[in-house]
Amino acid sequence: MAVELNHTIVHARDQDESARFYAEVLGLGAPRRFGHFTLVETGNGVSLDFMSSGEPLTIEHYAFLVSETEWDEIFARIQERGLEYWADPAAKRKGEINRNDGGRGCYFRDPSGHYLEIITRPYGSGN
């Protein structure tokens, strides 16, 4: 059996708010409860298991590989919500997208401050 990522815990200020945000913005299925977690499942079966935390959060980065059509849909939802977005992880190119490896990408933040990224090509895969 090949090694596959099955799930990861995403610490959040409010796990339900964050789970809804990911599901809505990324166009994923509705969040569901599992024990004390709120889960959102990605298209490849990996679940993001949200857990509320009252402790200061370490800001993480989560990158999602999406199709060109999905990118357009997600980017439209980012814009509809008035979310800030950047072409780079240092957040220096505000309001821009990138064209890395011949694809498209951008970074934006979730309600807890984590950096999310949507890309249409894996890094190192092209031009």
C-alpha positions in Angstrom: 0.0 0.0 0.0 1.3 3.4 -0.9 1.5 6.0 1.9 -1.3 8.5 1.7 -2.3 11.5 3.9 -5.6 10.6 5.5 -6.3 13.6 7.7 -4.8 16.5 9.5 -6.0 18.6 12.5 -6.5 22.2 11.8 -6.5 24.3 15.0 -9.1 27.1 14.8 -10.5 29.9 16.9 -14.0 28.5 16.1 -13.9 25.0 14.4 -17.5 25.2 13.0 -17.0 28.7 11.5 -13.7 27.6 9.9 -15.1 24.3 8.6 -18.0 26.1 7.0 -15.6 28.7 5.5 -13.4 25.9 3.9 -16.5 24.0 2.6 -18.1 27.1 1.1 -15.1 28.8 -0.4 -13.5 25.6 -1.8 -16.9 24.2 -2.9 -16.6 21.0 -0.8 -19.3 19.0 0.9 -20.9 20.1 4.1 -18.9 19.8 7.3 -19.8 16.9 9.6 -19.1 16.1 13.3 -16.8 13.3 14.4 -16.2 13.2 18.1 -15.0 16.7 19.1 -13.9 17.5 15.6 -15.7 19.1 12.7 -14.5 17.5 9.4 -14.4 18.7 5.9 -13.4 16.1 3.3 -11.4 17.0 0.2 -11.8 15.5 -3.3 -9.0 13.0 -2.7 -10.4 11.7 0.5 -8.2 13.7 2.9 -10.1 15.2 5.8 -9.4 18.5 7.5 -10.3 17.9 11.1 -11.1 21.2 12.7 -10.6 21.7 16.4 -11.3 24.8 18.4 -8.5 26.1 20.5 -8.4 28.9 23.1 -4.6 29.0 22.9 -2.7 31.3 20.6 -2.6 29.6 17.1 0.5 28.8 15.1 -0.4 30.1 11.6 -0.2 27.2 9.1 -0.3 27.0 5.3 -2.7 24.7 3.4 -2.3 24.4 -0.4 -5.1 23.0 -2.6 -4.5 21.7 -6.1 -7.6 22.4 -8.2 -8.7 22.3 -11.8 -8.9 25.4 -13.9 -12.7 25.4 -13.6 -12.6 24.9 -9.8 -10.0 27.7 -9.6 -12.3 30.1 -11.4 -15.2 29.1 -9.1 -13.1 29.4 -5.9 -11.6 32.7 -7.0 -15.0 34.1 -7.7 -16.1 33.2 -4.1 -13.0 34.8 -2.7 -13.8 38.0 -4.6 -17.6 37.8 -3.7 -16.6 37.7 0.0 -14.2 40.6 -0.4 -11.3 38.5 0.9 -7.8 39.9 0.5 -5.6 37.7 -1.7 -2.0 37.7 -2.8 0.2 36.2 -5.5 2.9 35.4 -3.1 3.3 33.7 0.3 4.9 36.9 1.8 1.7 38.8 1.0 3.6 41.5 -0.9 1.7 41.3 -4.2 -1.8 42.1 -2.9 -4.7 41.8 -5.3 -2.6 39.8 -7.8 -2.5 36.1 -8.8 0.6 34.2 -9.8 1.2 32.2 -13.0 3.8 29.7 -11.5 4.6 26.6 -13.6 2.2 27.8 -16.3 -0.9 27.6 -14.0 -2.6 30.0 -11.7 -2.5 30.5 -8.0 -3.3 32.8 -5.1 -3.1 33.0 -1.3 -5.8 34.1 1.1 -6.5 33.7 4.8 -9.1 31.7 6.7 -11.1 33.0 9.7 -8.3 31.9 12.1 -5.6 33.5 10.0 -4.1 30.4 8.3 -2.8 31.0 4.8 -4.7 29.0 2.2 -3.5 28.6 -1.4 -5.2 27.5 -4.5 -3.0 26.3 -7.4 -3.8 24.7 -10.8 -0.3 23.2 -11.3 2.0 21.6 -8.7 5.2 23.5 -8.1 8.0 22.3 -10.3 5.6 20.8 -12.8 5.9 23.1 -15.8 7.2 26.3 -17.3 
